[in-house]
Amino acid sequence: MTHSNSAGTVGPIIFADTTARRQLLQEGEVVTLRKTTRTTGETWWRESRLGPKQGDVLVTEIGTVDPKQEESLAEYRELSGFESVRKWQAAIQKLNGSLPDTGHLYRVVTRE
């Protein structure tokens, strides 16, 4: 299900976590978990909410998961950039203040 709006505007995606940023920069793609749904499609990424544009990306939705369940993240762990699901969960918890009951996975790929 795509969440891009009718005007075609897709908000930028923020990668505050250094591990996820490194994965995107080095591999050209990253799987990221967001607490709430977000728009998908062509956009750009930045390191912070008000930071400058770092690059162009394509955001596609993978689906909804329970991030508290290791098996729901295990399939995507390698593309997350984290060494283990537990380290990914710790980063999710740090960025969100807690580990949410529901999360939304997105694949983000760099564009030229």
N, C-alpha and C positions, 0 to 999 in steps of 0.2 A: 504494500500500500504506500503510495507516494504522498508526501505531505507538502509538496511545493504548492504555493498559492496560485490563484488564477492569473495574477500579473506576472508570474514567472520569477518572482524575486525569492532568492534563497539567502537567508542570513549567513554570515560567516560562522565558521566553526572554530572553537577555541581549543588549543592543546596546551594547557597549563602544566601538564605532567611531562617531565623531561624524557622519560622512557618512551611514552607514546610519540612524542615529537621526534625523537631519534629514529624510531621505527619508520615513521613517515618519511623522514629525510633520507635515510639510508636505503630503504626498501621500496619507496614509492607508494606504499599502501600501509594502512593500519586498520585494525578493527577496534572500535571504541564503544564504550557503554555510556549511555546518557540516562539520567534519572527520569526525564520526560521526553516525549516525542519531539522531534525537530523537523524542519523542512529538509527536503532532499533535492538533489540536482547539482548543477554547476555553481560553485561558489569559491570562496577563498578561505584561507586559514590564518590564524594569528595566535600569539602566545598568551595574550591576556585580553580581557573584555574590550579595552580601549587601545590595545597595541596596534602597531602598523601591520599591514598585509604582509604575509611571509611567502605566500604562494597560492596558486590556483589548484582547486581540487574538485572531484566529483564525489558527492555523498549519496550512498544508496543504503536503504534500510534492509537489515538482515531479519530482524524480528525481536520479539519480546522474550525475555528470559528472567529467571529468578537468580540474581547474582549471588545469593547466599548458598546456592547449590553448586558445588565445584564442577559437577558434570555438565551443567548448562553453559559453562564458560570454557571447558576443556578443549572443545573442538576449535575454538577461535584463539586459544592462548598464544600460539606461535605468532600469529599476525598481530597480536596485541603489543608485542615487543617485550613482554614480561617473561622472566625466567620460570615462573610458576603461576598457577591459578591463585594461590594464596597471596603472592606479591601483587597480582593484579587486583584482587579483592581489597588488599590493604590500601592501594592507591585510590580505588573507587571510594572507599570509606573516608579517606583523608580529604578528597575533593568534595564529597557530599555531606560530610559531617556524620554520616552513618552509612551502613550498607543497606540500600533500599530493598524493599520486598520485590519490586519489579524494576527491570531495567530494559532499555532499548538498545540493541546492538546496531551499529552502522559500520559499513566499509567505506573508507575514505581513500581515494586514489589520487595521486598528483596528476595534474594536467600540464601540458606544455603551453 
